[in-house]
Amino acid sequence: MDARRPTATELGAAFAAGTTDPVAETRAALVRIEDGNDAVNAILFTDTDGALAAAEESAARWERGAPLSPVDGVPTTIKDILITRGWPTLRGSRLIDADQPWEEDAPTVARLREAGCVLLGKNTTPEFAWKGVTDSLRHGATGNPWGAGLTAGGSSGGAAAAVGLGMGAWSVGTDGGGSVRIPASFTGTVALKPTFGQVPLYPASPYGTLAHAGPMTRTVRDAALMMDLLARPDPRDWSALAPPVRSYLDGLDAGVAGLRVAVSPRLGFDVRNDPEVDRAFREAVDVLADAGAHVEEADPGLEDPVDAFHTLWFTGAAKVVQPYGPDALDRIDPGLADAIRTFGLERTASDYLDAMAVRMEHGRRMGLFHQEYDVLLTPTMPMPAFPLGRQAPQGWPEPWTSWTPYTYPFNMTQQPALSVPCGLTADRRPIGLQVVGPRHADALVLRVGEAYQARTGWHDAVPTLLDPETEE
């Protein structure tokens, strides 16, 4: 498989310089899909003719000196949760009929299309994006660029695997409890869960204000570049925030000197990290300390909000399934059906309000915590990727929230959280570093991630499936 994986930033510069063009790069991305998708099952639908036609139009715009944006022509994939004009959005479920009109773009898709990005196809997701691994009854399981027999994580596992293998320079995913950050950690890629409302969503997620959309890329710079496209209001999202006053690229290289950085290797929870995760995390912290950050170990004083999260998450999941009839629970992922029966159907309005109260208290505590610290560092995941086909790592309970303790708390608080690769285990499985900031501090979180990547090379590590010396 072709190991060349140009970033969106690199492609935009090359298009401007005339050293390559959108048609050549789209063809190359399509070849990588053809060569690699059987191994990892990252892409469920490819629009070859539409992509090549869009690339031809982009190439003509560059030739005229009139690109729609600096990333006009960049090959792009879309998580199959986000509605896309002309393409079925199946959400990993056999409940959804593909044969119906698909006439509208989600806000994220619309912004990428308006920027001239070449849309290649849709990425796999578990049914209704409900869990932390990517498998579904409709589309099967998604493997990892670092080993086809490893999970890519979820629920944006298809997007992460595609980005890791160069099946398009970047993708856009959704995150309701870690769904861009979990697979980013497992695949050695970058993902940002922005402040809630900074990237508009439509249709509104049934998971409510837990759900965010955000960039999935190979570098922090590309994530900042995509945020410039996505962080624009859309009239269909009543909760969308105003756009930032400046580009996310402004100040990206300002470094971390003088920043107050809290370090929490376990977030104050009773979590057992893999020893190699602990090692990589400590080494990442040292990198930022050497760059001038004032580093201090400190926990924010949270109690694990998992019970409240389950109430909010699975009442939303129950609402997703409800329109498909009384037998819908018998036709979906059995794990999802069990969780809906356990956590979703029996919850009352009072239970929901109690869960919201937990959420508000966590938000208050984190707001006060960030009066003392600019950002918080945690591992993204307590372990590296585990074998494909499992719903949890060896020795962990099966509910996906049991093994994702560092991600879903920050969906509860709506804060920006970035995952960047920070190491490899001895057997070459990626490890992620999570950078969490106060609400509306997305640019700061990206700045910290960029400072880390400027001093390390983990984001350039070549996945096993692209390395002829280690290919399975």
N, C-alpha and C positions, 0 to 999 in steps of 0.2 A: 504494500500500500504506500502511496506517496506520502512522505513524511513532511512535506512542505506545508506549513500552516500559517500563512500570513495573517496578521491582525487587521482589524478594520482600519486602524490608524495607518498602518503600513500600506494597505491597499489604496486608501484615499490619496496618500502622498504619491504613490506610484501612478495612479490614474492622472493626477495633476502633472506629473513629470513626463507622462507618455511612455513609460517603460513597460507598461502592460495595460490592459484594457478590461472593462467589465465582462466582455464576451469570453475572453480567455480565462478569466478567473472563475466565471460561472461554470464553464465547461470543466475546469479543474475540480471545482467543488462537487459537481455532479459525478465525476469519475470517482472521487473519494467516497461518495455515497454508494455508488455501484460496487466498488471494491470492498468496502468495509461494513455495510449495513447488515449483511447476512450474519456477521460475527456478533454484532452488538444489538441489533434491532432498535436503533435509535430513532429512525424515521419511518413513519407508517404510510406516508403519502408524499410523492414527489411530483411536482408539476414541471416536467422538463421543458415542454414547449412554451409554457407561460414564462418560465424563468429566462429562457434564451431570448424570447421576444423582448422582455423587459431589459435584459442586458444589452441588446442591440440599441434600444432607445436610449439607454444610459450612455453607451459609447458615443452615440451621435451627439448627445448633449456635451460631453467632454470635448469632443472634436470641435464643437462650435464655441467652446469656452463658456458654456452656460450650464454647469451642473446645478442640480437642485439643492445640493448640500455638499459638504466635504466628504461624505460617505456615499454619494450617488454611485450606484452600481455594486455596492458591497453585498456579497451573497449572505443570505440571512435565513434562519429557520424560526418557526413559531411553535410554541407549546400548544398541544391540541386541547387546550382549555379555552383559548382566546379565539373568539369568532373571527372568521376570515372570509371576505367576500369571494364567492366563487368556489370555495373549498368546503367540504363537510367538516364540521367540528364535532367529533364523536365522543370526546371526553373519556375514552377508554371503556365505553359502556355499550353492551349489546341492547340496552333499552332505547338507544337513539337511532332513528331512521336516517340513513345518509341521503336518501332520495327525497329531499325537500329543498325549497329555495334557501340559498345562502347568500344574502344580499347586502350584508353589512360587515364592516370591519370594527373590531374592538378598538378603543382609543390607541393602544400601543401599536397595533397593526397599522392603523391609519397613519400614525406619525412616521413609522418606518417607511411606509409606501410613499408618503408625501416627500420624504427625503431622498427618494429614488432607489432605496435598497431593493435588491433583487430577491424576491421571496421564493425560496426553493421548495419548501414543503413543511409538513407538520411533524412535530416530535411526539414520541410516545409519552404516556402518563398512566398511572394507575387510575382505576375507575373513579371519576369525579375528583381526582387529585387528593384522595383521602388519606394516603399513608406515606411512609418514609422510604419505601422501595418502589421501583417501577415495574409492575407486572399487572396484567389485566386478563380477564377471560377473553376479551375481544382481540387483543394484540400480542399476548404473550409477555415474556420477561425481557428486560433491557440489561445488557451487560456493560462492562466497564472498559474504557480504553487501556487500562492497566492490567487487563486480564478478562477475557470474555466470560470466564467462569465466576467473576465477581459481580456483585450488584453495583449499579451506578448510583444507588440511592434514589430518593424521590422527594416530592412527586415530579419534579422537573428533571428526572433522570435521562430522558431522551435528549433533552436540550443540552445537558452537560456532556453527555457522551458524544453528541454531534460536534460540539465546540472543541472538545478535547481531540477529536480525530480530524478536525479541519473540514467537516461537512458543512461548510459555511463558516464565516469568520466569527459570527456571534449569533445569539438567540435571545429571545425574551421569554421569561417564565413567570410563574406565580408562586407566592409563598404565604401560606396560612399558618404554618407552624415550624417552618424550616425548609420549605420545599425548593428554594433555590440554593440555600446554604448547605444542606445535607449533601446533595449530589456534587456541589462544587468541592467540598472537602474530600469526598470519595474519589473524585476524578482529577484532582489537581488543577482545577480551573478557578475562576473568580466569579463571585455573584454578590449582588447588593440587594438587600431588602430595604427599600427606601422608607423614609417617614411615611406613615399612612396618609394617603391623599395626595402625595407629591406626584405620583403617577396615576392618572385616572383609570378607573375600571368601569366597563360596561359590557354586558349586563352586570348589575350588582351581584357580588358573590353571595351565595346562600350562607357562606360562613361569616358574613357580615364584615365588621371592621377588623377582623383578624387577618383578612386576605389582602395581600399587597402584590403588585406586579413589579418586576425589575429586570435589569440586564444580567445576562450570563455571557461571559467573555473569557479570554485568556489573560488579559491584563487589566489592571486597575484603570489605566488611561483609557482603554476602550470602554470600560464601564462608565467613566465620567463622560465620555463622548456620547454614548447612547443616552445617558440621562439628559443631556442637552436636547435630545430629540423627544424623549418621552415625557419630561416634566412640564407639560403644557396643559392648561385646562381643557376639558372637553365638556360641552353643555349637557351631555347625557349623564355625567357623574355629579350629583348635587354635593358630594363631599370633597370634590377636588380642591386642592389648595392653589393659591396664586403661584405663578411660575417664579423661580428664583430671580433675583435682581441681576445676576451675572452668570456667566458660563461656569459649569462645574470644572472646566479646565483651568479657570483663573485661580491661581494660588495652589494648584495641585502639586507644584514642586517646592512649596515653601518649607518643607521639612517638619520635623517634630521638636526641634530645639525649644526647650522651655515648657512644652506641654506637660500637663499633669496626667499621668497615665496610671490607672488602677489595674492591678493584675489579680485575677481570681481564677486559679487553676481548676476549681470545682464549684464556683458560684455559691459557695456556702451550703451546697447540697451534699447528700451522702452518695457520691458518685465515685466509681472506680475507673479511673482512666487507664488505658493501655500504657505500660511503661514507656513505649516508644513515642506515644503522644505526649506524655509528660516531658520527655527529653526534648522533643522538637519545640514544644511550647516554650520551655525555659530558654532555649537557644534563640527563639524568635524575640522574646522579651529582651534578651541581651542585645540583640541587633538594634532595637529601638532605643535602649538605654545608651548604647555607644553613639547613637545619632543625636544625643542631647536631650532626650525625654527624661523628665523626672518620674521615675518608676517607683511604685509603692504597692506592696501586696495589700489588698483591701477587698472585702466582700460587701456587696450592697445591702445585706441584711434581709434578703428575700426568703420567704418560705415557698417551697415548690408549689406552684399554682396548678398542678396537673388536674386536680378534680374539677376546679372551675373551668379550666381549658376544655376538658372532656364535655362538660355541659354545653358550653358555647359551640364547640366543634360538631358534636354529634346531633344536637338539635338541628343545626344547619344541614347536616348530612341527611337527616330524616326528611327535611323539607325538600331537598333535592330530589329524592326518590318518590315522594308522595304523588306527583302528577302522573306517574307511570302506572298507576292502578294498584289494587289491593294485593296482587301477587308479585309486585316488583321486588320485594325482599327475597323472594325465591329465585330471582333471575339475575342477581348481582353477585359480586365478590362475596363469598361466605363470611370473610372476616369483617367486611363492611356491614353486612346484614346483622351479624352478631353484635357489633359495636352500636349500631342504631338501636337494636332491641335493648341493649344493656344501658346505654347512656343517653339515647335520644328520645325514645318514645315515652319514657316514664317521667321525664323531667317536667316540672310545672313552671308557670310564669314566675312564681316566687323563687324557685331554684335558679332560674335564669338571672333574675335580679340579684340574687346572692352572688352568683358568679361574676356579674358585672361589678359588684362592690369589691370583690377580691381584685379584680382587674384595676379598678380605680386606685385602690390602696397601693398596688405594685407600681402604678404610674407615679403616684405621689412620692414613694420612696426613691424611685430612680431619678425623679426630677431633683430631689434634694441631694442625692448622691452626686449628681453631675454639677452641683454647686461647688463641690470639692475637687472633682476630677473631670478633665475634659473628655476622656474616653475610657472605656473599660475593655480589657483584653481577656478573652477566655479561649480555650480550645473550641473549634467549631463542633467537633464530635469527639466523644471519649474513646473512639476506636477507629481504625481504618476500615475500608470496605470489607465486607464478609461475603461468603459464597452466595452466588445466584441461586434463587429458589427458596432461600430462607426468608422468614419474615422478621427475624431478629438475630443478632449475633449469638454465638454459642454462649450459653450461660446467662442470657438476659431474658426477661419476660417478653412475651410476644407483642403486646401493645406497642406500637411504634413510639409512643411518647416515653416509654421506659428507657429507651436508649438514645433519646435526642434531648437531653436535659438542658442543653445550652442554647437551643434555638427557639422553642415555642414561648418561653417567658417574654421574649422581646416582640412577639406578635401581640401578646397581651398588653404591652406598654406602648406599642406603635412606634418604637424607636428605630432609627436606621441601624442596620447591622450588615457588615461586610465580611465575607469569607475569602481569604487569600491562601494559596498553598504555602506551607512552611516547612516541608520536609517529606522524606520517604522512609518507610520502615525498611528493615534489612531485606525483606522480600519484595521491595519496590511497590508499596501501596501508599498513595498520597495521604498527607496529614494537613488539616486546615487550621488556620488561625482566625478567630473571630474578633472584629473590631466593632464595638458598640458605642454609639454616641447619643447625646440627648436629642429629643425630637427637633427636627428642622436642621440638624447639624450634619446632613448628608455630605456636604462638601468637606467637612473636617474629617469624617470617617474615611472618605476617599483619599484625602491628603495623607493620613497616617498609613493607609495601605500602599500608596505610591512610594512613600518614604521607605517602607519595608522592601518593596519590590526593587527599588533602585539599588539596594544593597545586597540583594540575594538573587539567585537564579532559578529558584524552584519552579517558577511559572514557565520557564523554558525547557524544563525536563521533558524528554521525549517518551511518550507512553509506550508500554510494552508492545502493543499491537502495531506501532509504527517503527519499532526498532528491530532491524533484521537480526541483531545479535541475541535478542531476548524474545522474539516473537514466538507465541505458542504454536 
